[in-house]
């Protein structure tokens, strides 16, 4: 993540790794695309940042 919590933050997808495997090479479940994952987690992360600040 880069930026402040909320709307100004963004995920650096090119640096995303899971267990040492680049996200672009990680086995993605059937029926789901990398683009869907990126969109879902971008929105989820922005909302979660605001939730953290509210606490």
N, CA, C and O atoms as a GROMACS GRO file, in nm:
protein
  220
    1UNK      N    1   0.083  -0.116   0.000
    1UNK     CA    2   0.000   0.000   0.000
    1UNK      C    3   0.088   0.124   0.000
    1UNK      O    4   0.192   0.129   0.066
    2UNK      N    5   0.044   0.221  -0.075
    2UNK     CA    6   0.112   0.350  -0.078
    2UNK      C    7   0.005   0.456  -0.058
    2UNK      O    8  -0.106   0.446  -0.110
    3UNK      N    9   0.040   0.558   0.018
    3UNK     CA   10  -0.053   0.668   0.043
    3UNK      C   11  -0.113   0.658   0.181
    3UNK      O   12  -0.083   0.566   0.258
    4UNK      N   13  -0.199   0.754   0.212
    4UNK     CA   14  -0.266   0.757   0.341
    4UNK      C   15  -0.387   0.665   0.338
    4UNK      O   16  -0.433   0.623   0.232
    5UNK      N   17  -0.439   0.633   0.458
    5UNK     CA   18  -0.561   0.553   0.464
    5UNK      C   19  -0.673   0.627   0.392
    5UNK      O   20  -0.689   0.748   0.407
    6UNK      N   21  -0.750   0.553   0.314
    6UNK     CA   22  -0.866   0.612   0.248
    6UNK      C   23  -0.847   0.624   0.098
    6UNK      O   24  -0.779   0.543   0.036
    7UNK      N   25  -0.909   0.727   0.041
    7UNK     CA   26  -0.915   0.741  -0.105
    7UNK      C   27  -0.780   0.764  -0.170
    7UNK      O   28  -0.765   0.737  -0.290
    8UNK      N   29  -0.681   0.813  -0.096
    8UNK     CA   30  -0.552   0.841  -0.159
    8UNK      C   31  -0.459   0.720  -0.162
    8UNK      O   32  -0.355   0.725  -0.227
    9UNK      N   33  -0.496   0.611  -0.093
    9UNK     CA   34  -0.408   0.494  -0.092
    9UNK      C   35  -0.429   0.411  -0.217
    9UNK      O   36  -0.536   0.413  -0.278
   10UNK      N   37  -0.326   0.338  -0.254
   10UNK     CA   38  -0.340   0.246  -0.366
   10UNK      C   39  -0.244   0.129  -0.348
   10UNK      O   40  -0.140   0.140  -0.283
   11UNK      N   41  -0.283   0.019  -0.408
   11UNK     CA   42  -0.205  -0.104  -0.399
   11UNK      C   43  -0.106  -0.108  -0.515
   11UNK      O   44  -0.142  -0.080  -0.630
   12UNK      N   45   0.018  -0.141  -0.485
   12UNK     CA   46   0.120  -0.156  -0.588
   12UNK      C   47   0.116  -0.304  -0.631
   12UNK      O   48   0.190  -0.387  -0.579
   13UNK      N   49   0.028  -0.332  -0.726
   13UNK     CA   50   0.007  -0.472  -0.767
   13UNK      C   51   0.132  -0.536  -0.821
   13UNK      O   52   0.150  -0.657  -0.806
   14UNK      N   53   0.219  -0.461  -0.884
   14UNK     CA   54   0.341  -0.519  -0.940
   14UNK      C   55   0.435  -0.570  -0.831
   14UNK      O   56   0.528  -0.646  -0.860
   15UNK      N   57   0.412  -0.530  -0.706
   15UNK     CA   58   0.494  -0.575  -0.594
   15UNK      C   59   0.420  -0.672  -0.503
   15UNK      O   60   0.470  -0.704  -0.395
   16UNK      N   61   0.303  -0.719  -0.544
   16UNK     CA   62   0.223  -0.808  -0.461
   16UNK      C   63   0.271  -0.953  -0.475
   16UNK      O   64   0.282  -1.006  -0.585
   17UNK      N   65   0.299  -1.014  -0.360
   17UNK     CA   66   0.344  -1.152  -0.356
   17UNK      C   67   0.264  -1.228  -0.252
   17UNK      O   68   0.222  -1.171  -0.151
   18UNK      N   69   0.242  -1.356  -0.277
   18UNK     CA   70   0.177  -1.446  -0.182
   18UNK      C   71   0.272  -1.562  -0.159
   18UNK      O   72   0.299  -1.640  -0.251
   19UNK      N   73   0.323  -1.574  -0.039
   19UNK     CA   74   0.415  -1.683  -0.008
   19UNK      C   75   0.537  -1.685  -0.099
   19UNK      O   76   0.587  -1.792  -0.135
   20UNK      N   77   0.584  -1.568  -0.138
   20UNK     CA   78   0.702  -1.557  -0.223
   20UNK      C   79   0.674  -1.572  -0.372
   20UNK      O   80   0.766  -1.568  -0.453
   21UNK      N   81   0.548  -1.589  -0.408
   21UNK     CA   82   0.509  -1.603  -0.549
   21UNK      C   83   0.440  -1.474  -0.592
   21UNK      O   84   0.348  -1.427  -0.526
   22UNK      N   85   0.486  -1.419  -0.705
   22UNK     CA   86   0.423  -1.297  -0.757
   22UNK      C   87   0.275  -1.324  -0.782
   22UNK      O   88   0.237  -1.430  -0.831
   23UNK      N   89   0.191  -1.226  -0.748
   23UNK     CA   90   0.047  -1.241  -0.767
   23UNK      C   91   0.013  -1.276  -0.912
   23UNK      O   92  -0.080  -1.352  -0.936
   24UNK      N   93   0.086  -1.221  -1.005
   24UNK     CA   94   0.059  -1.249  -1.146
   24UNK      C   95   0.089  -1.393  -1.184
   24UNK      O   96   0.042  -1.440  -1.288
   25UNK      N   97   0.166  -1.465  -1.101
   25UNK     CA   98   0.200  -1.605  -1.128
   25UNK      C   99   0.132  -1.701  -1.030
   25UNK      O  100   0.143  -1.822  -1.046
   26UNK      N  101   0.063  -1.646  -0.930
   26UNK     CA  102  -0.002  -1.728  -0.830
   26UNK      C  103  -0.124  -1.798  -0.893
   26UNK      O  104  -0.197  -1.735  -0.970
   27UNK      N  105  -0.146  -1.924  -0.861
   27UNK     CA  106  -0.264  -1.993  -0.918
   27UNK      C  107  -0.394  -1.934  -0.866
   27UNK      O  108  -0.424  -1.940  -0.747
   28UNK      N  109  -0.471  -1.878  -0.957
   28UNK     CA  110  -0.598  -1.815  -0.922
   28UNK      C  111  -0.710  -1.917  -0.944
   28UNK      O  112  -0.710  -1.989  -1.044
   29UNK      N  113  -0.805  -1.925  -0.851
   29UNK     CA  114  -0.914  -2.021  -0.864
   29UNK      C  115  -0.992  -2.002  -0.995
   29UNK      O  116  -1.003  -1.891  -1.046
   30UNK      N  117  -1.044  -2.112  -1.046
   30UNK     CA  118  -1.125  -2.105  -1.167
   30UNK      C  119  -1.247  -2.016  -1.144
   30UNK      O  120  -1.302  -2.012  -1.034
   31UNK      N  121  -1.287  -1.945  -1.248
   31UNK     CA  122  -1.404  -1.860  -1.240
   31UNK      C  123  -1.376  -1.721  -1.187
   31UNK      O  124  -1.467  -1.639  -1.176
   32UNK      N  125  -1.250  -1.695  -1.152
   32UNK     CA  126  -1.211  -1.564  -1.100
   32UNK      C  127  -1.093  -1.514  -1.183
   32UNK      O  128  -1.004  -1.591  -1.219
   33UNK      N  129  -1.093  -1.385  -1.213
   33UNK     CA  130  -0.981  -1.328  -1.287
   33UNK      C  131  -0.896  -1.242  -1.194
   33UNK      O  132  -0.942  -1.197  -1.090
   34UNK      N  133  -0.773  -1.221  -1.234
   34UNK     CA  134  -0.684  -1.134  -1.158
   34UNK      C  135  -0.743  -0.994  -1.149
   34UNK      O  136  -0.732  -0.929  -1.045
   35UNK      N  137  -0.805  -0.948  -1.255
   35UNK     CA  138  -0.866  -0.815  -1.256
   35UNK      C  139  -0.978  -0.806  -1.153
   35UNK      O  140  -0.992  -0.704  -1.087
   36UNK      N  141  -1.058  -0.912  -1.139
   36UNK     CA  142  -1.165  -0.912  -1.039
   36UNK      C  143  -1.108  -0.904  -0.898
   36UNK      O  144  -1.158  -0.829  -0.813
   37UNK      N  145  -1.002  -0.980  -0.874
   37UNK     CA  146  -0.937  -0.978  -0.743
   37UNK      C  147  -0.882  -0.839  -0.713
   37UNK      O  148  -0.901  -0.787  -0.603
   38UNK      N  149  -0.816  -0.780  -0.810
   38UNK     CA  150  -0.759  -0.647  -0.791
   38UNK      C  151  -0.868  -0.544  -0.762
   38UNK      O  152  -0.853  -0.463  -0.671
   39UNK      N  153  -0.976  -0.547  -0.836
   39UNK     CA  154  -1.084  -0.452  -0.815
   39UNK      C  155  -1.147  -0.470  -0.678
   39UNK      O  156  -1.170  -0.373  -0.606
   40UNK      N  157  -1.176  -0.595  -0.641
   40UNK     CA  158  -1.240  -0.623  -0.512
   40UNK      C  159  -1.152  -0.579  -0.395
   40UNK      O  160  -1.200  -0.516  -0.301
   41UNK      N  161  -1.024  -0.612  -0.401
   41UNK     CA  162  -0.936  -0.579  -0.289
   41UNK      C  163  -0.898  -0.432  -0.284
   41UNK      O  164  -0.869  -0.379  -0.177
   42UNK      N  165  -0.898  -0.365  -0.396
   42UNK     CA  166  -0.875  -0.221  -0.396
   42UNK      C  167  -0.988  -0.152  -0.320
   42UNK      O  168  -0.963  -0.067  -0.234
   43UNK      N  169  -1.111  -0.188  -0.352
   43UNK     CA  170  -1.226  -0.127  -0.285
   43UNK      C  171  -1.231  -0.168  -0.138
   43UNK      O  172  -1.254  -0.083  -0.051
   44UNK      N  173  -1.209  -0.294  -0.109
   44UNK     CA  174  -1.211  -0.343   0.029
   44UNK      C  175  -1.106  -0.273   0.114
   44UNK      O  176  -1.133  -0.235   0.228
   45UNK      N  177  -0.987  -0.257   0.059
   45UNK     CA  178  -0.878  -0.194   0.133
   45UNK      C  179  -0.908  -0.048   0.162
   45UNK      O  180  -0.881   0.000   0.272
   46UNK      N  181  -0.963   0.023   0.065
   46UNK     CA  182  -0.997   0.164   0.088
   46UNK      C  183  -1.103   0.177   0.197
   46UNK      O  184  -1.092   0.264   0.284
   47UNK      N  185  -1.202   0.092   0.194
   47UNK     CA  186  -1.308   0.098   0.296
   47UNK      C  187  -1.252   0.060   0.433
   47UNK      O  188  -1.289   0.120   0.534
   48UNK      N  189  -1.164  -0.040   0.436
   48UNK     CA  190  -1.109  -0.085   0.563
   48UNK      C  191  -1.023   0.024   0.626
   48UNK      O  192  -1.022   0.040   0.748
   49UNK      N  193  -0.952   0.098   0.544
   49UNK     CA  194  -0.871   0.208   0.597
   49UNK      C  195  -0.957   0.311   0.669
   49UNK      O  196  -0.920   0.359   0.777
   50UNK      N  197  -1.070   0.344   0.611
   50UNK     CA  198  -1.162   0.439   0.677
   50UNK      C  199  -1.218   0.380   0.806
   50UNK      O  200  -1.236   0.452   0.904
   51UNK      N  201  -1.247   0.251   0.806
   51UNK     CA  202  -1.299   0.186   0.927
   51UNK      C  203  -1.195   0.193   1.039
   51UNK      O  204  -1.230   0.217   1.155
   52UNK      N  205  -1.070   0.172   1.006
   52UNK     CA  206  -0.962   0.178   1.105
   52UNK      C  207  -0.954   0.319   1.164
   52UNK      O  208  -0.941   0.335   1.286
   53UNK      N  209  -0.961   0.418   1.079
   53UNK     CA  210  -0.954   0.557   1.127
   53UNK      C  211  -1.071   0.592   1.217
   53UNK      O  212  -1.055   0.667   1.314
   54UNK      N  213  -1.189   0.540   1.187
   54UNK     CA  214  -1.306   0.567   1.268
   54UNK      C  215  -1.293   0.507   1.408
   54UNK      O  216  -1.348   0.561   1.505
   55UNK      N  217  -1.221   0.396   1.419
   55UNK     CA  218  -1.204   0.333   1.551
   55UNK      C  219  -1.109   0.414   1.637
   55UNK      O  220  -1.082   0.377   1.751
   0.00000   0.00000   0.00000
